[in-house]
Amino acid sequence: MSALLELRGITATYGASQALFGVDLTIGEGELVALMGRNGMGKSTTIKVICRLLANQEGSVLFAGQDLTRLPAHRAARLGLGLVPEGRRCFSNLSVWENLYASARPGEWTKDRVYGLFPRLGERADQSAGSLSGGEQQMLAIGRALMTNPRLLILDEATEGLAPVVRQEIWDAIGTLKQSSGLSILVVDKTLSELRQIADHATILERGTSVWHGSIDDLTPELKDKYLGI
Amino acid sequence: MLRETHLNGLLMLALLIVPLAALALNEPFIITLATKVTILALAGVGLNLALGQGGLISFGHAIFFGLGGYSMGILASHAQSFTPLMEVPFLIEGTKLMPVIWIVAIAVSCLAALLVGLLSLRTSGVYFIMVTLAFGQMFYYFAISWPAYGGEDGLVIFVRNEFPGLNTLVPIQFFGLCFAVLCAVLFFVSKLNKSAFGLALSGAHFNAERAETVGIDITRVRLVAFVISAGITGLAGALFADLNRFVSPTMFSWHTSGQIMIFIILGGVARLYGPIAGAAVYIILEHYLGAFSDYWQIYLGLILLFVVLFAQGGLIGGLSKREAAHD
C-alpha cells in the first residue's frame, strides 16, 4: 500500500513554546487512521501542520508525493486535504446549501450525494447554518469537506460535545464513507470503542511525540492505560 | 412587520416616485436631491461589497470616489478647453461623453484598488483601516497640490456631460440615467453575492481559516472584491462630479470615506439595499435639519447611535426585523 500522507520528524512551536517534538505519521490510500492521545499531547497541532495552518520547524510533510511545507493552506487544501475542524465552524452566516456550494470543487461528491449521506441536511438546505443543531452542523462540516472532493478527509474531534445518538449517526456515516468511497480518512478522537470498529491503524501521541504506531487491534489494554487513560 | 424584500421594493419605488412627483409639482431641487441620494447610494453599494460582504473595513473608499470624479473632471476640462490630454507618444483628447468617462473612471479606480489592495490586504483589522486611511490622505494631498487641475480650488465643468439620446441637463433625465445605473449595479451585485465567488467572500469574512482549509485563496478573493467595490464607487464618483459639475479634493477626503461608511451603517451592513436607505436618510437630514442648524450632524450622530445600539442590521434590518444570520 502506497502512502498518501507521510509526516517525518515534525517539530512545531507556538511562539516560544514547543508543541511537537518529533511526530511521524503515515496514512495509506484508502486507509482509516486514528490519531490518539490525551488532551494537550499535540493531536490538533499535528492536524494544523498537515493543513498548513501552522508551519513546522523541522521534518517533512509529503502528500501524494508532494512536499507541502512551502504551500499556503488553500493550496494544500486544493491538493486534496479535506479538514473537518474541531468545533465544526460552519459559515453560519450562509445557508446549508451555500456552505456546500462555496466549498465545491469538481469531482464525485456533489450536493445530492452529500444529502444522500446526511438526509437531514437535504431537509434543511435553505436554513442558515447557524440555526442548525450541533450534530447537524457537524454533518454540514463533513459535507462541506467532502464537497472539496478530497483524497484525505481529516476529522478533528468530530463527535465531541454531541449527544450519544448523534455521535452514533456520525460514526455510522464515517463507516459508510470508508466502505463506499475508498477515501483515506484521519480521525482524531478519544473514544476507543468506536474507533476499534472502523480504524485500520492508530498512532498515539504523547507530549508532542509519536510513541506508538500499529494496527488498532494490537492496541492492548496496557497501552491504552499507559497513553490514553486519564 | 415587513419582509425585507418588500421593504427593499418600497424603498426603490419611493426613490423613483419622489422625483416624478417633484416633476409634476415643478420642484426641480427635489429631483436633484433624489439624484444625489441615488449616486451616493451607488457609492455605498460599492463599499458595502468590501465592507459588508467581505468584512474589509476600508476607510479609503474616497480614493475611488475621488478618482471617478477626477476622471470626469480631467476628461471634461480638456474637452471644454479643446486642449488634448496628451500628445506624446500618442494623442489623447478629452471627452464629454458619459459612457467613455464611466469606463475610464471604473478602470482607473480598479487599477488604483489593485495597487492599494495588494499592499493593504497584507494587514487586517485596525491596521487595514489605518492603511486604507493613509492611502486616502495621500491621494487627498496629491489632489490639493496638483495645480494643473485646480489644486485646492478644484475644477469647474460648465456644461454637464452628454449621454447619447438624453438631454442630461434636464434634471429628471439625469436622475433617470443615475437610477438606471443604480438598478443595473444592484442586479450585478445581487448575482455576485449569490455566486460561488460571493459565498467564498462572505465565508472568508465569517471564518478566514476555515475558508482557507476548503481551498479558498482568501487574499485573492478579497482583492478581487476590493477591486470590484472600488470600480462601483469610482463610477459613483464620476456621476457625482457630473451632478455638481464640479470636482474638488474634498471628494478624496476622509470625511467622504466616513460619509459612505455612515450610509452603510445607517442602512444595514451587508444588506444590498442598506446604502440606499442610509443615503436617503442622510440627505433628508442634511437638507431639512441643515436648514435649521449648521450643526445638524449632532442629530445625525444621535440617530446613528440609536441605530447601532437598538436596530441591529441598520434601518433595513430594524424595520424588517429579520437579522442576517449569525450566532
Interface residues (C-beta under 8 A of the other chain):
Chain A: C51 L53 P72 A73 H74 R75 A77 R78 L81 G82 L83 P85 R89 F91 S92 N93 L94 S95 E98 N99 Y101 A102 S103 A104 R105 S128 A129 G130 S131 R144 A145 M147 T148
Chain B: A196 L199 A200 S202 G203 H205 F206 N207 E209 R210 A211 E212 T213 V214 G215 I216 D217 I218 A324 A325 H326 D327
